[in-house]
Amino acid sequence: MYCGDKLYYAIRKTYPTSAGNHSASKHIGKIYMSIKSTIAAVAASPFLFAGAAFAGPYVNVETNASLTGSDYTGAATDVHIGYEGTVGSAGYYVQGGPVVLATDGVDGTKTQFSGKAGLGAPVSEALDLYGEISFLTAEGDTDNGYGAKVGAKFKF
């Protein structure tokens, strides 16, 4: 028995009706069908908006925490504004904004600027390739930080 049947029996127990085609019996059936229809509509609703891929501006807030073994060392929280789109079958994005750095054992936080840009493209139905470059500004005599990653995603 699934949840809908349990709800139907709970309604029938709360509002008992005589057997047959009486008006109270009809209303219980309508309530049951209405609840099932509502559940089905809510379950299907994400697929109504899953059409074309969105291209345009976005906000990305992300926290990356660092640990060495089980020792917490700090966190970086990006608050980025970005833009994403497609060119042919390839997707791209570029984003940047402040990053709040919190180091374990240090009172307060520091705010720097960071950004990243990436590109991904399908090579076949089973293989996608992607890459990303990133940077983080630094204060004083410290050098800015840079990063790069490339990867492949295999689908089964």
N, C-alpha and C positions, 0 to 999 in steps of 0.2 A: 504494500500500500504506500502511496506517496503522499506528500504533505497536503495536496489538494483534497484527497479523499478524507484525510483526518479532519480537515477544516469543515468539509461538508458534513461529516458525521457529528462534529461538535455543534454545528448550527442546527442539525436535525434534532439533536438531544436537547438543546436549549429551547428550540421552537418545535415541539413534536406536532406532527400532523397526522390526520387519519389517512389511510391508504385511499388512492383514487385520484380523481382529477379535480380536487377542490382548489379554491383560490390560494389558500395558505401553502399547499403543496407546490403550486406553480411558482410562488414567490421564492421559496427555498431554492428551487432549481435555477431561477434567474440570478439569485445572489451567488450561487455556486459558479454558474457560467460566467458571471461578471467578474468574479475574483480570478478565475482561470484566464479569462481574456486579458485582464489587466496585467497579470504576471507574465503572460506570453508577450504582450506589447512592450513591457519594460525590458524583458530579456532580449528582445529583437532590436531595441532602439539604438544600440551602438552601431549596428550595421547600416543604419540609415545615413550615418554621417561618415562612413568609412570610404567614401568615394575617392575623388582625386586627392593626391598628396597636397598638403598645405605648403605654400611657398610664401615667405614674407618674414616680417619681424617677429621676435619672440623675446622672452625673458627667461634666463636660466639661473636658478639659485642652487648651488651645489656645495656640500661640505665634504672634504676629504680629511679623514683623521689618520694619524700616523702612530704606529706602534713598533717598538723594537722588542721582539719576544712578546711578553705580556705587559711591557712598560709603555704607557701612553706618553708620546713625546710632543704632540701638538695637533693643530687642525688648521686648515685653510678653507675659508668660506668665500666662494666666488659669487658675485652678484653681477651677472653679465647681461648685456643687451646684445642681441644678435640678429642675423638675417640668414635664412636658408632658402634654397631653391634647387632647381634642376636645370641641367643642360643636356638635352638628349636623355639618355638613360642614367646619367651620372647625377648624384646628389652632392651638394656642397653646403657648407656653413662657415660663417665667420662671426666671432663674438668677442666682446671685451668689456672690461669694467673693473670696479674695485674688487680687491680680495682682502679679506680680514684675516690676519695671521695671529693665532693664539698659540704660544709656546708654553709647554708645561713648566711650572716653576717660575714663570715670569709674570709679574703683575701687569695687567693691561694687555692691549692688543696693538698691532701695527696694521696700517692700511697701505697697501701697495696697489699697483695696477697690473692686470694680467689679461691675456687674450689667447685665443686659439682659432685656427682655421683648419677645416678638414674637407676631404673629398672621398667619396665612395662610388664604386661602379661595378655593375655585374659583368663578369667575364663569360659566364654561362648560366644555365638555370641552377646549377649546383655550387657555383663559386662566385663570391664577391670579394673584391679587393678594396682596401681603404687605407687612408693615411691622415695624419694630423701633425701640425706644428704648433708649438705654444711658447709663451714667454711669461716671465714674471719680473717686474722691475725690482730694484734693490736700492737701499739708502747708502749714502756716503761712499766709502771706498770699496764697498762690496760690488762684485760684478752682477749684472742682470742674469737671470736664469733662463735657459732655453731648453726646449724638449722637442722630440720628434718620435712618432711611432708609425709603423706600417704593419698591416696585417692582412690575413686572408680568412674568410668565413666559408666553411664547407657545409652545405646543407644536404641532409640525407633524405 
